[in-house]
Amino acid sequence: MSLQLPVAVETYFDVSNGGDLSQLASCFCSHARVFDENKTHEGIQAIDVWQKEVRRAFSFEVQPLQAMQGEGRLTVIARLTGRFPGSPVQLSHVFTLESDRIASLEITPC
């Protein structure tokens, strides 16, 4: 990755790009929450299920383009390219970190 991102965030993008799903537990807090496609996924188990469902439904690659920090959050703008309606698309990934792990992630269109 060309951007300087926290290890947990970099790991998240690696997993999203087909990396080892078992690494999710190392980058998310146990109480983490992910909001994506108008659904909230709470806890490591729900986040794991969400990632598996996304992988089954779509073939894609996500490329972080820009990162901005402010108000206790890290916003990463990324290009999502693959076999899904509307590809490619730019998405905003807003991360809140606690103790070097992701506590929350909100994914929305830019």
Residue pairs with C-beta under 8 A, 6 or more apart in sequence:
1 10
1 13
1 64
3 64
3 65
3 66
3 67
3 76
4 67
5 13
5 64
5 67
5 74
5 76
6 74
6 95
6 97
6 100
7 27
7 100
8 26
8 27
8 28
8 97
8 100
8 101
8 102
9 27
9 74
9 76
9 95
9 97
9 102
11 19
11 23
11 26
11 27
12 24
12 27
12 28
12 95
12 102
12 105
13 62
13 64
13 76
13 78
14 23
15 21
15 23
15 24
15 27
15 51
16 51
16 62
17 61
17 62
18 55
21 48
21 51
21 52
24 44
24 47
24 48
24 51
25 44
26 101
27 101
27 102
28 44
28 47
28 101
28 102
28 103
29 98
29 99
29 101
29 102
29 103
30 43
30 44
31 42
31 43
31 103
32 42
32 43
32 44
32 47
32 101
32 102
32 103
32 104
32 105
33 40
33 41
33 42
33 103
33 104
33 105
34 40
34 41
34 46
34 47
34 50
34 104
34 105
34 106
34 107
35 41
35 104
35 105
35 106
35 107
35 108
36 50
36 54
36 105
36 106
36 107
37 107
39 50
41 47
41 49
41 50
57 84
58 82
58 83
58 84
59 82
59 83
59 84
60 80
60 81
60 82
60 83
60 84
60 87
61 80
61 81
61 82
62 78
62 79
62 80
62 81
62 91
63 78
63 79
63 81
64 76
64 77
64 78
64 93
65 76
65 77
65 78
65 79
65 90
66 76
66 77
67 74
67 75
67 76
67 77
68 74
68 75
69 75
72 96
73 94
73 95
73 96
74 94
74 95
74 96
74 97
75 92
75 93
75 94
75 95
76 92
76 93
76 95
77 90
77 91
77 92
77 93
77 110
78 90
78 91
78 93
79 88
79 89
79 90
80 87
80 88
80 89
80 90
80 91
81 87
81 88
82 88
89 109
90 109
90 110
91 107
91 108
91 109
91 110
92 106
92 107
92 108
92 109
92 110
93 105
93 106
93 107
94 104
94 105
94 106
94 107
94 108
95 102
95 104
95 105
96 102
96 103
96 104
96 105
97 103
